[in-house]
Amino acid sequence: MLNKSGDEVMSTRQKRAERTRELILRAAAEVFERDGISTASLAWITEVAEVSKGALYFHFRSKEELAGAVCLEGMDRMNSLVRECYRGRSPALERLATLCRQLVRLVRDDVVARAAVRLANDGSVGGMLPSDPNREWSRVVHRLLSLAHWQGGLNRSVDVEALARLLVSATVGVEVLSRRDSSWLDEAVVTRLWDTLLTASSD
């Protein structure tokens, strides 16, 4: 029987470590999303992840560092949708509407993304993030609405900045309301919201 080379052993250990980190992140997301960071405990997170405390501390030195990692991972998943949206070639208004539906679907179905939004909006990890997620979302919305305005997808008299603020408020509000009533995280709800706002803005 052939012995594994040093590189193979290292690769196996690295994959195992990455898998353990993923388990910890998902378990932490479940706990943070349900209980918030102040109530969550590392002991409970290790129980949910089915890993030892030593394994958790190998990857994360504190609950705050773990919360920051969950938030960064969730934001990265959402940012990948934004980057895909920017690469699109359909009209800007259509791309923005599609992006909103995709983000709702992601937050509804992905506990890491859902926990990231809650942690960011609660202000629990503000100092650990490179920028304010809501401010970045405002920039995305404003950029695409400005492009839509230039393309003729909006009435020329529309105040783009005011419309952007309204849409950001609505989308952030949907997430907040969904914490007690998950039916808010429904693509149909977002579609009706878009139809109502943009019909008024296009006339």
CYANA upper distance limits for C-alpha pairs under 8 A (distance plus 0.5 A):
  4 LYS  CA      8 GLU  CA      6.41
  4 LYS  CA      9 VAL  CA      6.87
  5 SER  CA      9 VAL  CA      6.84
  6 GLY  CA     10 MET  CA      6.62
  7 ASP  CA     11 SER  CA      6.54
  8 GLU  CA     12 THR  CA      6.64
  9 VAL  CA     13 ARG  CA      6.73
 10 MET  CA     14 GLN  CA      6.53
 11 SER  CA     15 LYS  CA      6.63
 12 THR  CA     16 ARG  CA      6.68
 13 ARG  CA     17 ALA  CA      6.57
 14 GLN  CA     18 GLU  CA      6.63
 15 LYS  CA     19 ARG  CA      6.57
 16 ARG  CA     20 THR  CA      6.64
 17 ALA  CA     21 ARG  CA      6.66
 18 GLU  CA     22 GLU  CA      6.72
 19 ARG  CA     23 LEU  CA      6.78
 20 THR  CA     24 ILE  CA      6.73
 20 THR  CA     51 VAL  CA      8.11
 20 THR  CA     55 ALA  CA      8.10
 21 ARG  CA     25 LEU  CA      6.63
 21 ARG  CA     56 LEU  CA      8.30
 21 ARG  CA     59 HIS  CA      7.23
 22 GLU  CA     26 ARG  CA      6.66
 23 LEU  CA     27 ALA  CA      6.59
 23 LEU  CA     49 ALA  CA      6.03
 24 ILE  CA     28 ALA  CA      6.44
 24 ILE  CA     45 ILE  CA      7.71
 24 ILE  CA     46 THR  CA      7.67
 24 ILE  CA     49 ALA  CA      5.94
 24 ILE  CA     51 VAL  CA      8.25
 24 ILE  CA     56 LEU  CA      7.44
 25 LEU  CA     29 ALA  CA      6.53
 25 LEU  CA     66 LEU  CA      7.92
 25 LEU  CA     69 ALA  CA      8.03
 25 LEU  CA     70 VAL  CA      6.42
 25 LEU  CA    112 VAL  CA      8.10
 26 ARG  CA     30 GLU  CA      6.78
 26 ARG  CA     49 ALA  CA      8.12
 26 ARG  CA     70 VAL  CA      8.44
 26 ARG  CA    111 VAL  CA      7.79
 26 ARG  CA    112 VAL  CA      6.71
 27 ALA  CA     31 VAL  CA      6.85
 27 ALA  CA     45 ILE  CA      6.28
 27 ALA  CA     46 THR  CA      8.19
 27 ALA  CA     48 VAL  CA      6.09
 27 ALA  CA     49 ALA  CA      5.61
 28 ALA  CA     32 PHE  CA      6.38
 28 ALA  CA     45 ILE  CA      6.02
 28 ALA  CA     49 ALA  CA      8.44
 28 ALA  CA     66 LEU  CA      7.95
 28 ALA  CA     67 ALA  CA      7.93
 28 ALA  CA     70 VAL  CA      7.85
 29 ALA  CA     33 GLU  CA      6.25
 29 ALA  CA     67 ALA  CA      8.42
 29 ALA  CA     70 VAL  CA      6.79
 29 ALA  CA    111 VAL  CA      6.62
 29 ALA  CA    112 VAL  CA      5.64
 29 ALA  CA    114 ARG  CA      8.44
 29 ALA  CA    115 ALA  CA      5.80
 29 ALA  CA    116 ALA  CA      8.14
 30 GLU  CA     34 ARG  CA      6.71
 30 GLU  CA    111 VAL  CA      6.72
 30 GLU  CA    112 VAL  CA      7.93
 30 GLU  CA    115 ALA  CA      7.67
 31 VAL  CA     35 ASP  CA      6.26
 31 VAL  CA     36 GLY  CA      7.71
 31 VAL  CA     40 ALA  CA      6.72
 31 VAL  CA     44 TRP  CA      8.45
 31 VAL  CA     45 ILE  CA      7.18
 32 PHE  CA     36 GLY  CA      4.99
 32 PHE  CA     37 ILE  CA      5.86
 32 PHE  CA     40 ALA  CA      6.68
 32 PHE  CA     67 ALA  CA      8.18
 32 PHE  CA    115 ALA  CA      6.69
 32 PHE  CA    119 LEU  CA      8.19
 33 GLU  CA    111 VAL  CA      7.90
 33 GLU  CA    114 ARG  CA      7.30
 33 GLU  CA    115 ALA  CA      4.97
 33 GLU  CA    118 ARG  CA      7.12
 33 GLU  CA    119 LEU  CA      8.31
 35 ASP  CA     39 THR  CA      6.26
 35 ASP  CA     40 ALA  CA      6.36
 36 GLY  CA     40 ALA  CA      6.70
 36 GLY  CA    119 LEU  CA      7.96
 37 ILE  CA     63 LYS  CA      8.41
 37 ILE  CA     64 GLU  CA      8.46
 37 ILE  CA     67 ALA  CA      7.81
 37 ILE  CA    119 LEU  CA      8.07
 37 ILE  CA    124 SER  CA      7.50
 40 ALA  CA     44 TRP  CA      7.81
 40 ALA  CA     45 ILE  CA      8.26
 41 SER  CA     45 ILE  CA      6.91
 41 SER  CA     63 LYS  CA      8.02
 42 LEU  CA     46 THR  CA      6.70
 42 LEU  CA     63 LYS  CA      6.93
 43 ALA  CA     47 GLU  CA      6.93
 43 ALA  CA     53 LYS  CA      7.84
 44 TRP  CA     48 VAL  CA      6.77
 45 ILE  CA     49 ALA  CA      6.56
 46 THR  CA     50 GLU  CA      6.14
 46 THR  CA     51 VAL  CA      5.77
 46 THR  CA     52 SER  CA      6.68
 46 THR  CA     53 LYS  CA      6.83
 46 THR  CA     56 LEU  CA      7.56
 47 GLU  CA     51 VAL  CA      7.31
 51 VAL  CA     55 ALA  CA      6.80
 51 VAL  CA     56 LEU  CA      7.61
 52 SER  CA     56 LEU  CA      7.01
 53 LYS  CA     57 TYR  CA      6.64
 54 GLY  CA     58 PHE  CA      6.55
 55 ALA  CA     59 HIS  CA      7.34
 56 LEU  CA     60 PHE  CA      6.49
 57 TYR  CA     61 ARG  CA      5.78
 57 TYR  CA     62 SER  CA      7.98
 60 PHE  CA     65 GLU  CA      6.65
 60 PHE  CA     66 LEU  CA      6.28
 61 ARG  CA     65 GLU  CA      7.01
 61 ARG  CA     66 LEU  CA      8.22
 62 SER  CA     66 LEU  CA      6.82
 63 LYS  CA     67 ALA  CA      6.61
 64 GLU  CA     68 GLY  CA      6.68
 64 GLU  CA    125 VAL  CA      7.84
 65 GLU  CA     69 ALA  CA      6.75
 66 LEU  CA     70 VAL  CA      6.77
 67 ALA  CA     71 CYS  CA      6.70
 67 ALA  CA    119 LEU  CA      8.12
 67 ALA  CA    125 VAL  CA      7.40
 68 GLY  CA     72 LEU  CA      6.62
 68 GLY  CA    125 VAL  CA      6.26
 68 GLY  CA    128 MET  CA      6.27
 68 GLY  CA    129 LEU  CA      7.75
 69 ALA  CA     73 GLU  CA      6.58
 70 VAL  CA     74 GLY  CA      6.60
 70 VAL  CA    112 VAL  CA      6.91
 70 VAL  CA    115 ALA  CA      7.84
 70 VAL  CA    116 ALA  CA      6.60
 71 CYS  CA     75 MET  CA      6.52
 71 CYS  CA    112 VAL  CA      8.09
 71 CYS  CA    113 ALA  CA      8.04
 71 CYS  CA    115 ALA  CA      7.53
 71 CYS  CA    116 ALA  CA      4.53
 71 CYS  CA    117 VAL  CA      7.79
 71 CYS  CA    119 LEU  CA      7.21
 71 CYS  CA    120 ALA  CA      7.53
 71 CYS  CA    125 VAL  CA      8.17
 72 LEU  CA     76 ASP  CA      6.53
 72 LEU  CA    116 ALA  CA      7.73
 72 LEU  CA    129 LEU  CA      7.57
 73 GLU  CA     77 ARG  CA      6.92
 73 GLU  CA    112 VAL  CA      7.74
 73 GLU  CA    113 ALA  CA      8.08
 73 GLU  CA    116 ALA  CA      8.19
 74 GLY  CA     78 MET  CA      6.98
 74 GLY  CA    112 VAL  CA      5.70
 74 GLY  CA    113 ALA  CA      4.52
 74 GLY  CA    114 ARG  CA      7.91
 74 GLY  CA    115 ALA  CA      7.95
 74 GLY  CA    116 ALA  CA      5.64
 74 GLY  CA    117 VAL  CA      8.15
 75 MET  CA     79 ASN  CA      6.46
 75 MET  CA    113 ALA  CA      7.11
 75 MET  CA    116 ALA  CA      6.99
 75 MET  CA    117 VAL  CA      8.25
 75 MET  CA    133 PRO  CA      8.37
 76 ASP  CA     80 SER  CA      6.68
 77 ARG  CA     81 LEU  CA      7.51
 77 ARG  CA    113 ALA  CA      7.48
 78 MET  CA     82 VAL  CA      7.16
 78 MET  CA    103 LEU  CA      7.20
 78 MET  CA    106 LEU  CA      8.13
 78 MET  CA    113 ALA  CA      7.69
 79 ASN  CA     83 ARG  CA      6.66
 80 SER  CA     84 GLU  CA      6.72
 81 LEU  CA     85 CYS  CA      6.62
 81 LEU  CA     99 LEU  CA      7.45
 81 LEU  CA    102 GLN  CA      7.99
 81 LEU  CA    103 LEU  CA      8.02
 82 VAL  CA     86 TYR  CA      6.79
 82 VAL  CA     99 LEU  CA      7.49
 82 VAL  CA    140 VAL  CA      8.41
 83 ARG  CA     87 ARG  CA      6.94
 84 GLU  CA     88 GLY  CA      7.04
 85 CYS  CA     95 ARG  CA      6.61
 85 CYS  CA     96 LEU  CA      7.98
 85 CYS  CA     99 LEU  CA      7.01
 88 GLY  CA     95 ARG  CA      7.67
 90 SER  CA     94 GLU  CA      7.14
 90 SER  CA     95 ARG  CA      6.89
 91 PRO  CA     95 ARG  CA      6.83
 91 PRO  CA    148 ALA  CA      7.42
 91 PRO  CA    151 GLN  CA      8.11
 91 PRO  CA    153 GLY  CA      8.29
 92 ALA  CA     96 LEU  CA      6.65
 92 ALA  CA    144 LEU  CA      6.08
 92 ALA  CA    145 LEU  CA      7.54
 92 ALA  CA    147 LEU  CA      6.63
 92 ALA  CA    148 ALA  CA      5.51
 92 ALA  CA    151 GLN  CA      8.39
 93 LEU  CA     97 ALA  CA      6.75
 93 LEU  CA    144 LEU  CA      7.31
 93 LEU  CA    145 LEU  CA      7.07
 93 LEU  CA    148 ALA  CA      5.88
 93 LEU  CA    153 GLY  CA      7.12
 94 GLU  CA     98 THR  CA      6.65
 95 ARG  CA     99 LEU  CA      6.50
 96 LEU  CA    100 CYS  CA      6.73
 96 LEU  CA    141 VAL  CA      7.73
 96 LEU  CA    144 LEU  CA      7.03
 96 LEU  CA    145 LEU  CA      8.42
 97 ALA  CA    101 ARG  CA      6.97
 97 ALA  CA    191 THR  CA      8.18
 97 ALA  CA    194 TRP  CA      7.48
 98 THR  CA    102 GLN  CA      6.67
 99 LEU  CA    103 LEU  CA      6.60
100 CYS  CA    104 VAL  CA      6.70
100 CYS  CA    171 THR  CA      8.42
100 CYS  CA    190 VAL  CA      7.88
101 ARG  CA    105 ARG  CA      6.71
101 ARG  CA    187 GLU  CA      5.91
101 ARG  CA    190 VAL  CA      7.05
101 ARG  CA    191 THR  CA      7.91
102 GLN  CA    106 LEU  CA      6.60
103 LEU  CA    107 VAL  CA      6.58
104 VAL  CA    108 ARG  CA      6.51
104 VAL  CA    185 LEU  CA      6.37
104 VAL  CA    186 ASP  CA      7.42
104 VAL  CA    187 GLU  CA      6.97
104 VAL  CA    190 VAL  CA      8.48
105 ARG  CA    109 ASP  CA      6.54
105 ARG  CA    185 LEU  CA      7.80
105 ARG  CA    186 ASP  CA      7.95
105 ARG  CA    187 GLU  CA      7.37
106 LEU  CA    110 ASP  CA      5.98
106 LEU  CA    113 ALA  CA      7.33
106 LEU  CA    114 ARG  CA      8.40
107 VAL  CA    111 VAL  CA      7.44
107 VAL  CA    113 ALA  CA      5.83
107 VAL  CA    114 ARG  CA      5.19
107 VAL  CA    185 LEU  CA      8.22
108 ARG  CA    114 ARG  CA      7.37
108 ARG  CA    182 SER  CA      8.50
108 ARG  CA    185 LEU  CA      6.37
108 ARG  CA    186 ASP  CA      8.47
110 ASP  CA    114 ARG  CA      6.74
111 VAL  CA    115 ALA  CA      6.42
112 VAL  CA    116 ALA  CA      6.57
113 ALA  CA    117 VAL  CA      6.83
114 ARG  CA    118 ARG  CA      6.92
115 ALA  CA    119 LEU  CA      6.54
116 ALA  CA    120 ALA  CA      6.53
117 VAL  CA    121 ASN  CA      6.52
118 ARG  CA    122 ASP  CA      6.42
119 LEU  CA    123 GLY  CA      6.79
119 LEU  CA    124 SER  CA      5.85
119 LEU  CA    125 VAL  CA      6.84
120 ALA  CA    124 SER  CA      6.84
120 ALA  CA    125 VAL  CA      6.68
120 ALA  CA    126 GLY  CA      7.10
120 ALA  CA    132 ASP  CA      8.46
120 ALA  CA    133 PRO  CA      7.54
125 VAL  CA    129 LEU  CA      7.29
126 GLY  CA    132 ASP  CA      7.86
131 SER  CA    135 ARG  CA      8.25
131 SER  CA    136 GLU  CA      7.82
132 ASP  CA    136 GLU  CA      6.79
133 PRO  CA    137 TRP  CA      6.59
134 ASN  CA    138 SER  CA      6.62
135 ARG  CA    139 ARG  CA      6.90
136 GLU  CA    140 VAL  CA      6.89
137 TRP  CA    141 VAL  CA      6.75
137 TRP  CA    168 VAL  CA      7.81
138 SER  CA    142 HIS  CA      6.52
138 SER  CA    164 ALA  CA      7.45
138 SER  CA    165 ARG  CA      7.68
138 SER  CA    168 VAL  CA      6.61
139 ARG  CA    143 ARG  CA      6.40
140 VAL  CA    144 LEU  CA      6.78
141 VAL  CA    145 LEU  CA      6.53
141 VAL  CA    164 ALA  CA      6.38
141 VAL  CA    167 LEU  CA      8.21
141 VAL  CA    168 VAL  CA      7.77
142 HIS  CA    146 SER  CA      6.45
142 HIS  CA    160 VAL  CA      7.64
142 HIS  CA    161 GLU  CA      7.14
142 HIS  CA    164 ALA  CA      5.82
143 ARG  CA    147 LEU  CA      6.80
144 LEU  CA    148 ALA  CA      6.58
145 LEU  CA    149 HIS  CA      6.52
145 LEU  CA    160 VAL  CA      6.98
145 LEU  CA    164 ALA  CA      7.53
146 SER  CA    150 TRP  CA      6.77
146 SER  CA    160 VAL  CA      6.90
147 LEU  CA    151 GLN  CA      6.62
148 ALA  CA    152 GLY  CA      6.69
148 ALA  CA    153 GLY  CA      5.53
148 ALA  CA    154 LEU  CA      6.79
149 HIS  CA    153 GLY  CA      6.14
149 HIS  CA    154 LEU  CA      5.45
149 HIS  CA    155 ASN  CA      7.69
149 HIS  CA    156 ARG  CA      7.31
149 HIS  CA    160 VAL  CA      8.07
152 GLY  CA    156 ARG  CA      7.90
153 GLY  CA    202 SER  CA      7.44
154 LEU  CA    158 VAL  CA      7.36
154 LEU  CA    198 LEU  CA      8.34
154 LEU  CA    201 SER  CA      6.53
154 LEU  CA    202 SER  CA      5.27
155 ASN  CA    201 SER  CA      6.46
155 ASN  CA    202 SER  CA      5.24
155 ASN  CA    203 ASP  CA      6.73
158 VAL  CA    163 LEU  CA      8.14
158 VAL  CA    201 SER  CA      6.74
159 ASP  CA    163 LEU  CA      6.71
160 VAL  CA    164 ALA  CA      6.51
161 GLU  CA    165 ARG  CA      6.78
162 ALA  CA    166 LEU  CA      6.72
163 LEU  CA    167 LEU  CA      6.69
164 ALA  CA    168 VAL  CA      6.61
165 ARG  CA    169 SER  CA      6.54
166 LEU  CA    170 ALA  CA      6.64
167 LEU  CA    171 THR  CA      6.62
168 VAL  CA    172 VAL  CA      6.54
169 SER  CA    173 GLY  CA      6.37
170 ALA  CA    174 VAL  CA      6.69
171 THR  CA    175 GLU  CA      7.20
172 VAL  CA    176 VAL  CA      6.97
173 GLY  CA    177 LEU  CA      6.57
174 VAL  CA    178 SER  CA      6.55
174 VAL  CA    184 TRP  CA      6.44
174 VAL  CA    185 LEU  CA      7.45
175 GLU  CA    179 ARG  CA      7.33
175 GLU  CA    184 TRP  CA      7.92
175 GLU  CA    185 LEU  CA      7.56
177 LEU  CA    181 ASP  CA      6.81
177 LEU  CA    182 SER  CA      8.39
177 LEU  CA    184 TRP  CA      7.12
178 SER  CA    182 SER  CA      5.02
178 SER  CA    183 SER  CA      7.15
178 SER  CA    184 TRP  CA      5.50
178 SER  CA    185 LEU  CA      6.51
182 SER  CA    186 ASP  CA      8.49
184 TRP  CA    189 VAL  CA      7.20
185 LEU  CA    189 VAL  CA      8.01
186 ASP  CA    190 VAL  CA      7.19
187 GLU  CA    191 THR  CA      6.58
188 ALA  CA    192 ARG  CA      6.70
189 VAL  CA    193 LEU  CA      6.72
190 VAL  CA    194 TRP  CA      6.66
191 THR  CA    195 ASP  CA      6.61
192 ARG  CA    196 THR  CA      6.59
193 LEU  CA    197 LEU  CA      6.70
194 TRP  CA    198 LEU  CA      6.22
194 TRP  CA    199 THR  CA      8.47
195 ASP  CA    199 THR  CA      6.21
196 THR  CA    200 ALA  CA      7.04
197 LEU  CA    201 SER  CA      6.82
198 LEU  CA    202 SER  CA      6.34
199 THR  CA    203 ASP  CA      6.87
